[in-house]
Amino acid sequence: MLQLQAYPVNKKEEGSASLSPEATGPLTSIKEFGAKPYTDDEEKSLS
């Protein structure tokens, strides 16, 4: 049998994901994803 669980959703930031034509700066990489940060091995494989 499948057991379902509920998790709360908490807002951390608010903003827009769209880039404007005036945006000329470099894009920043993802620093956090999911429930835990990347491990050292994951960081190396992404670079």
Order of alpha helices (4+ residues) and beta strands (2+ residues): alpha
